[in-house]
Amino acid sequence: MSKLLGLIDSLEACILESSKIPMTNKVVLEEDIILDIINKLRIVTSQTDDHVVMNSIDCTVKENKLSKEDEHLKQETNTINNDIEQAENIKKGANEYADFVLSNLQLVVTKLQKDIVKLERNIDNGRRVIGEKKRSDNKGVQVNES
């Protein structure tokens, strides 16, 4: 850009330093100098255009890369979200299964407690019967000794 401005300044200086035609606003320009400046302007603007085109191409390539990366990130995000949902479903299923197993275990323990209570009564009854039998045997032995 500074080359372009420099050439414009040169063109301006050439015009300002040219000989004036008396009684008019016209000046006499040296054709070779003006054409040389114009050629240089063409070269600089061509280079500038090429640079702009290259920058535009670079931007387009970068945008395409970013678009592909964005799409890849979206796919990975979807995969992660699906994995999280699947993990939550597995946890839910595991909690339901654990609740089922614990409920069944609680029923088994309750039945065992009832059976233990019955068994304790049977043991108590059996000991009472044995105790009564001992007492009756002891009375029978005491009667025979006398």
C-alpha positions in Angstrom: 0.0 0.0 0.0 2.8 2.4 0.8 4.3 1.8 -2.7 1.0 2.7 -4.2 0.9 6.0 -2.2 4.5 6.7 -3.1 3.7 6.4 -6.9 0.6 8.6 -6.5 2.8 11.2 -4.8 5.4 10.9 -7.6 2.6 11.5 -10.2 1.3 14.5 -8.3 4.9 16.0 -8.0 5.4 15.5 -11.7 2.2 17.4 -12.5 3.0 20.2 -10.0 6.6 20.6 -11.3 5.6 20.6 -15.0 5.7 23.7 -17.2 2.4 25.6 -17.4 0.9 26.8 -20.6 0.5 30.5 -20.2 -3.1 31.9 -19.8 -4.5 28.4 -19.2 -4.7 25.8 -16.4 -2.9 23.3 -18.6 0.6 21.9 -18.1 3.1 20.2 -20.4 4.0 16.7 -19.1 6.8 14.5 -20.1 5.3 11.4 -21.6 8.1 9.0 -20.6 8.0 9.9 -17.0 4.1 9.7 -16.8 4.0 6.4 -18.6 6.7 5.0 -16.4 4.7 6.0 -13.3 1.6 4.5 -14.8 3.4 1.2 -15.5 4.7 1.1 -12.0 1.1 1.8 -10.7 -0.1 -1.2 -12.8 2.6 -3.5 -11.3 1.9 -2.4 -7.7 -1.9 -2.7 -8.1 -1.5 -6.1 -9.8 0.7 -7.3 -6.9 -1.9 -5.8 -4.5 -4.7 -7.6 -6.3 -2.7 -10.9 -6.2 -2.1 -10.3 -2.5 -5.8 -9.7 -1.9 -6.7 -12.8 -3.9 -4.2 -14.9 -2.0 -5.5 -13.5 1.3 -9.1 -14.3 0.2 -8.1 -17.8 -0.7 -6.3 -18.3 2.6 -9.4 -17.0 4.4 -11.6 -19.4 2.5 -9.3 -22.3 3.2 -9.2 -21.4 6.9 -13.0 -21.1 7.0 -13.4 -24.5 5.4 -11.0 -26.0 7.9 -12.9 -24.4 10.7 -16.1 -25.6 9.3 -14.8 -29.2 9.1 -13.4 -28.9 12.7 -16.7 -27.5 13.9 -18.6 -30.4 12.2 -16.1 -32.9 13.8 -16.6 -31.2 17.2 -20.4 -31.5 16.8 -20.1 -35.2 16.0 -17.9 -35.8 19.0 -20.3 -33.8 21.2 -23.2 -35.9 20.0 -21.2 -39.1 20.7 -20.3 -37.9 24.2 -24.0 -37.0 24.8 -25.1 -40.4 23.6 -22.5 -42.1 25.9 -23.7 -40.0 28.9 -27.3 -40.9 28.2 -26.3 -44.6 27.9 -24.4 -44.4 31.1 -27.4 -42.9 32.9 -29.6 -45.6 31.5 -27.2 -48.3 32.8 -27.1 -46.6 36.3 -30.9 -46.4 36.3 -31.2 -50.1 35.4 -28.5 -51.0 38.0 -30.4 -49.1 40.7 -33.7 -50.8 39.8 -32.0 -54.2 39.9 -30.4 -53.4 43.3 -33.8 -52.3 44.6 -35.4 -55.5 43.4 -32.6 -57.7 44.9 -32.8 -55.8 48.2 -36.6 -56.2 48.3 -36.4 -59.9 47.8 -33.6 -60.2 50.4 -35.8 -58.3 52.9 -38.7 -60.8 52.3 -36.3 -63.7 52.9 -35.0 -62.1 56.1 -38.6 -61.5 57.3 -39.5 -65.1 56.6 -36.3 -66.3 58.4 -37.2 -64.1 61.4 -40.7 -65.7 61.6 -39.1 -69.2 61.3 -36.6 -68.3 64.0 -39.4 -67.1 66.3 -41.2 -70.5 65.7 -38.0 -72.4 66.3 -37.4 -70.5 69.6 -40.9 -71.4 70.7 -40.3 -75.1 69.8 -37.0 -75.0 71.8 -38.7 -73.4 74.8 -41.5 -75.9 74.6 -39.1 -78.8 74.3 -37.1 -77.6 77.3 -40.2 -77.1 79.3 -41.3 -80.7 78.5 -37.8 -82.0 79.4 -38.0 -79.9 82.6 -41.4 -81.4 83.5 -40.2 -84.9 82.7 -37.2 -84.4 85.0 -39.4 -83.2 87.9 -41.8 -86.0 87.5 -38.8 -88.5 87.3 -37.3 -86.9 90.4 -40.6 -87.2 92.3 -40.9 -90.9 91.2 -37.3 -91.6 92.5 -38.1 -89.9 95.8 -41.2 -91.9 96.3 -39.3 -95.2 95.6 -36.6 -94.4 98.0 -38.9 -93.9 100.9 
